[in-house]
Amino acid sequence: MIFGFRVSRSKTEYLHCCFSGRVDKGREVTLDGSSIPKVDKFKYLGSIIQQNGDIDEDIHQPIKVGWKKWKFTSSVLRDKRVPLGLKGKVYRMLVRPAVLYGSECWHLKKTQVQRLMVAEMRMIRWMCGFTRIDRIRNEVIRDLAKVAPIKDKMRETRLRWFGHVKRMSVDAPVRRSEMINIPGGKRGRVDQRRVWTR
């Protein structure tokens, strides 16, 4: 009996990432003469990798998981007898960590941050028993539930991760990226506020 790596021809698929914008058409990947289907996105270790390098699917997934957690705890979050402070604590402990899982690695656009903020406000409004018709500002509802904006929490997680990276040894693979020098590369104008090391 032979032990080793076995590949299923029927279940195998591949993803060609074209981050540079160049698309190689006409190429085909085969395994023992049979063609392997190409996919646009691929789930790997909980993250969804897309062909174009975007992370829209990776943002959509935690929002869905957050809604599942919200529905799982809705017996507490929608109960009118439970005080809003306690509801906010339950939300902060159970729902928000599910939405923010892996957010320290996200490089978000404004539209993606907006999607996360809208999803969170819908959960908090529903939790507090308010609708958009009540015309109560988001800040007021956040103060009632004692929930900070998800945008600030994402920044916190990124800074916490950055602190871990900065405490690592200079020889660590993550830290080596700080010293990469592109030969022949043109250096543009640098915004001094965004420079990592001074």
C-alpha positions as a LaTeX table, in Angstrom:
\begin{tabular}{lrrr}
\hline
Residue & $x$ (\AA) & $y$ (\AA) & $z$ (\AA) \\
\hline
Met1 & 0.00 & 0.00 & 0.00 \\
Ile2 & 1.34 & 3.43 & $-0.96$ \\
Phe3 & 0.99 & 6.32 & 1.48 \\
Gly4 & 1.27 & 9.87 & 0.23 \\
Phe5 & $-0.46$ & 12.87 & $-1.24$ \\
Arg6 & $-3.59$ & 11.95 & $-3.21$ \\
Val7 & $-5.48$ & 14.41 & $-5.40$ \\
Ser8 & $-9.11$ & 13.96 & $-6.38$ \\
Arg9 & $-9.65$ & 14.90 & $-10.03$ \\
Ser10 & $-13.37$ & 15.55 & $-9.54$ \\
Lys11 & $-12.96$ & 17.87 & $-6.52$ \\
Thr12 & $-9.79$ & 19.74 & $-7.56$ \\
Glu13 & $-10.08$ & 23.31 & $-8.84$ \\
Tyr14 & $-7.60$ & 26.12 & $-9.21$ \\
Leu15 & $-7.48$ & 29.89 & $-8.82$ \\
His16 & $-5.29$ & 32.12 & $-10.97$ \\
Cys17 & $-4.60$ & 35.43 & $-9.20$ \\
Cys18 & $-3.93$ & 38.33 & $-11.53$ \\
Phe19 & $-3.08$ & 41.14 & $-9.11$ \\
Ser20 & $-0.87$ & 42.86 & $-11.69$ \\
Gly21 & $-3.77$ & 43.27 & $-14.14$ \\
Arg22 & $-2.24$ & 40.95 & $-16.75$ \\
Val23 & $-4.62$ & 38.14 & $-17.71$ \\
Asp24 & $-3.14$ & 35.05 & $-19.29$ \\
Lys25 & $-5.86$ & 33.66 & $-21.53$ \\
Gly26 & $-5.73$ & 30.34 & $-23.30$ \\
Arg27 & $-3.78$ & 28.55 & $-20.57$ \\
Glu28 & $-5.24$ & 25.38 & $-19.14$ \\
Val29 & $-4.26$ & 23.32 & $-16.09$ \\
Thr30 & $-4.55$ & 19.57 & $-16.52$ \\
Leu31 & $-4.13$ & 16.59 & $-14.22$ \\
Asp32 & $-3.47$ & 13.24 & $-15.90$ \\
Gly33 & $-4.96$ & 14.56 & $-19.13$ \\
Ser34 & $-8.21$ & 15.87 & $-17.59$ \\
Ser35 & $-8.81$ & 19.63 & $-17.41$ \\
Ile36 & $-9.17$ & 21.23 & $-13.96$ \\
Pro37 & $-11.90$ & 23.89 & $-13.62$ \\
Lys38 & $-10.87$ & 27.47 & $-12.85$ \\
Val39 & $-12.64$ & 29.42 & $-10.07$ \\
Asp40 & $-12.90$ & 33.16 & $-9.26$ \\
Lys41 & $-12.67$ & 32.79 & $-5.48$ \\
Phe42 & $-11.21$ & 30.25 & $-3.09$ \\
Lys43 & $-11.63$ & 29.72 & 0.66 \\
Tyr44 & $-8.35$ & 29.10 & 2.46 \\
Leu45 & $-7.95$ & 28.97 & 6.27 \\
Gly46 & $-11.18$ & 30.93 & 6.77 \\
Ser47 & $-10.27$ & 33.72 & 4.34 \\
Ile48 & $-11.76$ & 34.06 & 0.88 \\
Ile49 & $-9.13$ & 34.82 & $-1.74$ \\
Gln50 & $-10.49$ & 36.45 & $-4.91$ \\
Gln51 & $-8.97$ & 36.39 & $-8.36$ \\
Asn52 & $-8.74$ & 40.18 & $-8.63$ \\
Gly53 & $-7.23$ & 40.59 & $-5.14$ \\
Asp54 & $-10.31$ & 42.32 & $-3.70$ \\
Ile55 & $-11.71$ & 41.40 & $-0.25$ \\
Asp56 & $-15.44$ & 42.03 & $-0.76$ \\
Glu57 & $-16.26$ & 38.36 & $-0.16$ \\
Asp58 & $-14.00$ & 38.32 & 2.90 \\
Ile59 & $-16.03$ & 41.24 & 4.34 \\
His60 & $-19.38$ & 39.71 & 3.43 \\
Gln61 & $-18.61$ & 36.44 & 5.26 \\
Pro62 & $-18.08$ & 37.91 & 8.79 \\
Ile63 & $-21.20$ & 40.06 & 8.40 \\
Lys64 & $-23.19$ & 36.88 & 7.71 \\
Val65 & $-21.59$ & 35.16 & 10.71 \\
Gly66 & $-22.37$ & 38.22 & 12.86 \\
Trp67 & $-26.06$ & 38.04 & 11.88 \\
Lys68 & $-26.10$ & 34.33 & 12.75 \\
Lys69 & $-24.67$ & 35.12 & 16.19 \\
Trp70 & $-27.17$ & 37.96 & 16.57 \\
Lys71 & $-30.08$ & 35.62 & 15.79 \\
Phe72 & $-28.63$ & 33.02 & 18.16 \\
Thr73 & $-28.66$ & 35.58 & 21.02 \\
Ser74 & $-31.86$ & 37.37 & 19.90 \\
Ser75 & $-33.84$ & 35.91 & 22.83 \\
Val76 & $-31.76$ & 38.24 & 25.06 \\
Leu77 & $-31.11$ & 41.07 & 22.59 \\
Arg78 & $-34.78$ & 41.55 & 21.65 \\
Asp79 & $-36.28$ & 41.05 & 25.13 \\
Lys80 & $-37.82$ & 44.33 & 26.32 \\
Arg81 & $-37.33$ & 43.37 & 29.97 \\
Val82 & $-33.53$ & 43.22 & 29.59 \\
Pro83 & $-31.84$ & 46.62 & 30.19 \\
Leu84 & $-30.04$ & 48.22 & 27.22 \\
Gly85 & $-26.70$ & 48.24 & 29.04 \\
Leu86 & $-26.82$ & 44.45 & 29.45 \\
Lys87 & $-27.88$ & 44.02 & 25.80 \\
Gly88 & $-24.89$ & 46.12 & 24.75 \\
Lys89 & $-22.59$ & 43.96 & 26.86 \\
Val90 & $-23.96$ & 40.76 & 25.27 \\
Tyr91 & $-23.53$ & 42.32 & 21.81 \\
Arg92 & $-19.94$ & 43.37 & 22.58 \\
Met93 & $-19.03$ & 39.93 & 23.94 \\
Leu94 & $-20.73$ & 37.64 & 21.40 \\
Val95 & $-21.68$ & 39.38 & 18.16 \\
Arg96 & $-18.96$ & 41.97 & 17.50 \\
Pro97 & $-15.98$ & 39.55 & 17.88 \\
Ala98 & $-17.55$ & 37.34 & 15.17 \\
Val99 & $-17.79$ & 40.33 & 12.81 \\
Leu100 & $-14.25$ & 41.53 & 13.57 \\
Tyr101 & $-12.55$ & 38.12 & 13.31 \\
Gly102 & $-9.44$ & 38.55 & 11.17 \\
Ser103 & $-9.97$ & 42.30 & 10.71 \\
Glu104 & $-6.37$ & 43.14 & 11.66 \\
Cys105 & $-5.31$ & 41.86 & 8.23 \\
Trp106 & $-7.95$ & 43.70 & 6.18 \\
His107 & $-7.01$ & 46.66 & 4.03 \\
Leu108 & $-10.44$ & 48.26 & 3.71 \\
Lys109 & $-11.92$ & 50.75 & 1.31 \\
Lys110 & $-14.41$ & 53.36 & 2.53 \\
Thr111 & $-17.32$ & 51.46 & 0.94 \\
Gln112 & $-16.37$ & 48.27 & 2.81 \\
Val113 & $-16.11$ & 50.13 & 6.14 \\
Gln114 & $-19.52$ & 51.64 & 5.39 \\
Arg115 & $-20.98$ & 48.16 & 4.81 \\
Leu116 & $-19.72$ & 47.00 & 8.20 \\
Met117 & $-21.03$ & 50.13 & 9.94 \\
Val118 & $-24.47$ & 49.80 & 8.32 \\
Ala119 & $-24.74$ & 46.13 & 9.35 \\
Glu120 & $-23.73$ & 46.98 & 12.91 \\
Met121 & $-26.19$ & 49.89 & 13.20 \\
Arg122 & $-29.03$ & 47.68 & 11.93 \\
Met123 & $-28.24$ & 45.16 & 14.68 \\
Ile124 & $-28.03$ & 47.85 & 17.39 \\
Arg125 & $-31.23$ & 49.61 & 16.27 \\
Trp126 & $-33.13$ & 46.33 & 16.25 \\
Met127 & $-31.65$ & 45.45 & 19.64 \\
Cys128 & $-32.79$ & 48.79 & 21.11 \\
Gly129 & $-36.23$ & 48.56 & 19.50 \\
Phe130 & $-35.83$ & 51.60 & 17.24 \\
Thr131 & $-36.38$ & 51.91 & 13.50 \\
Arg132 & $-35.28$ & 54.55 & 11.01 \\
Ile133 & $-38.80$ & 56.02 & 11.22 \\
Asp134 & $-38.16$ & 57.04 & 14.85 \\
Arg135 & $-35.52$ & 59.44 & 13.47 \\
Ile136 & $-33.09$ & 58.96 & 16.37 \\
Arg137 & $-29.45$ & 59.63 & 15.56 \\
Asn138 & $-26.94$ & 56.76 & 15.54 \\
Glu139 & $-24.79$ & 58.43 & 18.22 \\
Val140 & $-27.74$ & 58.57 & 20.63 \\
Ile141 & $-28.52$ & 54.88 & 20.09 \\
Arg142 & $-24.86$ & 53.97 & 20.56 \\
Asp143 & $-24.77$ & 55.90 & 23.86 \\
Leu144 & $-27.88$ & 54.08 & 25.08 \\
Ala145 & $-26.41$ & 50.65 & 24.27 \\
Lys146 & $-22.85$ & 51.70 & 25.28 \\
Val147 & $-21.41$ & 50.35 & 22.00 \\
Ala148 & $-18.44$ & 52.06 & 20.32 \\
Pro149 & $-18.38$ & 52.38 & 16.50 \\
Ile150 & $-17.03$ & 49.30 & 14.71 \\
Lys151 & $-14.66$ & 51.55 & 12.76 \\
Asp152 & $-12.84$ & 52.48 & 15.99 \\
Lys153 & $-12.72$ & 48.86 & 17.12 \\
Met154 & $-11.16$ & 47.79 & 13.82 \\
Arg155 & $-8.50$ & 50.46 & 14.24 \\
Glu156 & $-7.86$ & 49.16 & 17.76 \\
Thr157 & $-7.34$ & 45.58 & 16.53 \\
Arg158 & $-5.00$ & 46.75 & 13.76 \\
Leu159 & $-2.93$ & 48.79 & 16.22 \\
Arg160 & $-2.81$ & 45.86 & 18.65 \\
Trp161 & $-1.52$ & 43.62 & 15.84 \\
Phe162 & 0.97 & 46.32 & 14.80 \\
Gly163 & 2.26 & 46.37 & 18.39 \\
His164 & 2.81 & 42.60 & 18.26 \\
Val165 & 4.73 & 42.96 & 14.99 \\
Lys166 & 6.91 & 45.82 & 16.31 \\
Arg167 & 7.83 & 43.77 & 19.40 \\
Met168 & 9.07 & 40.89 & 17.20 \\
Ser169 & 12.74 & 40.37 & 16.45 \\
Val170 & 14.16 & 42.33 & 13.50 \\
Asp171 & 15.08 & 38.99 & 11.90 \\
Ala172 & 11.44 & 37.78 & 11.88 \\
Pro173 & 10.00 & 37.36 & 8.35 \\
Val174 & 7.26 & 39.91 & 9.09 \\
Arg175 & 9.80 & 42.57 & 10.08 \\
Arg176 & 12.01 & 41.95 & 7.03 \\
Ser177 & 9.33 & 43.53 & 4.83 \\
Glu178 & 10.13 & 46.92 & 6.41 \\
Met179 & 13.61 & 46.82 & 4.89 \\
Ile180 & 12.61 & 45.87 & 1.33 \\
Asn181 & 14.23 & 48.19 & $-1.20$ \\
Ile182 & 12.93 & 48.00 & $-4.77$ \\
Pro183 & 15.87 & 48.31 & $-7.18$ \\
Gly184 & 15.21 & 50.83 & $-9.95$ \\
Gly185 & 11.90 & 51.73 & $-8.38$ \\
Lys186 & 10.85 & 55.36 & $-8.37$ \\
Arg187 & 10.06 & 56.75 & $-4.98$ \\
Gly188 & 7.10 & 59.11 & $-5.00$ \\
Arg189 & 6.17 & 61.79 & $-2.52$ \\
Val190 & 5.85 & 60.37 & 0.98 \\
Asp191 & 3.28 & 61.69 & 3.43 \\
Gln192 & 5.32 & 62.08 & 6.64 \\
Arg193 & 2.30 & 61.20 & 8.79 \\
Arg194 & 2.17 & 57.74 & 7.18 \\
Val195 & 5.81 & 56.78 & 7.59 \\
Trp196 & 6.13 & 53.79 & 9.94 \\
Thr197 & 9.58 & 54.40 & 11.32 \\
Arg198 & 11.14 & 57.81 & 11.92 \\
\hline
\end{tabular}
